[in-house]
Amino acid sequence: MDHLETWEQKGYVQFPGFLSETETNDLKEWVEQISSWPPDPEKWMHHFEQIGPIARPARTEYIIDFHDGLRRLLTTGKVPETAGSLLGQPVVLYKEKINYKYPGGGGYAAHQDAPAYEFVKLHITCSIAIHDATPENGCLYFAPELHREGLIHLNDQGCIEESKAKSLNWEPIPMKAGDALFFSSYAPHYSPSNQTDQSRRTLYLTYNALAEGDLRESYYADKRQAFADAEKTGDQRMRVSKIGHFNGKPPEQS
Ligand SMILES: O=C(O)CCC(=O)C(=O)O
């Protein structure tokens, strides 16, 4: 089966060795730099989780305006081109995030991404492994062939109801650093926590059909507002996303 057939049948497709060794090493270095940017709520969006006594970075979003190398990788060349050829039309970047998953870092409950991606109908995500991802350090698990079923049994967190999730057929997707996995935002997936002593970093790049417009700024303006509102009301659910899929612990206030 070729890539397009696999994508259409399963709702996701892997590209082993998608980045060259040099590109992978550059990416590792960039992500290391980004992880140490000081918090600046006017610029990038860092999110933290409490792991033992330390609040560790769980995720960074809204990055490309502050990093030329990453902007080039995400907006030109093979990443958007491959996303466009799978979607069947040109695409534009909708959002970008790094998930750090430190040792002991939380997993993600079974969900589809689509409920978190307002404003657009057609989207596709490319995940790129920065470190090798395994079942032990919290790689993704996908349920194949459900991406055309719409939203599946959502609970009040915007995730797939636990009993429904248990009934699905899950496939682990281990990846080597530099591999890419493209997946539909309707493809159900989850990931366990990291049970190893090394972090498992992954880049997630979501694109929408260019025909629907360039909506990244609107998406992030809405998300920043929603986070600010949640902070005022003390809503603990919405910590990294507008859906409550993240199982990490909220950082303790110092
Ligand atoms: O990085 C992971 O382990 C899962 C990420 C995920 O599903 C998400 O961020 O929506």
The ligand as a Gaussian input file, in Angstrom:
#p B3LYP/6-31G(d) Opt

LIG

0 1
 O        2.346000      13.949000      22.887000
 C        1.530000      13.103000      23.285000
 O        1.847000      12.183000      24.015000
 C        0.086000      13.155000      22.854000
 C       -0.267000      14.467000      22.262000
 C       -1.689000      14.668000      21.882000
 O       -2.442000      13.764000      21.590000
 C       -2.138000      16.042000      21.852000
 O       -1.338000      16.948000      22.197000
 O       -3.322000      16.273000      21.495000

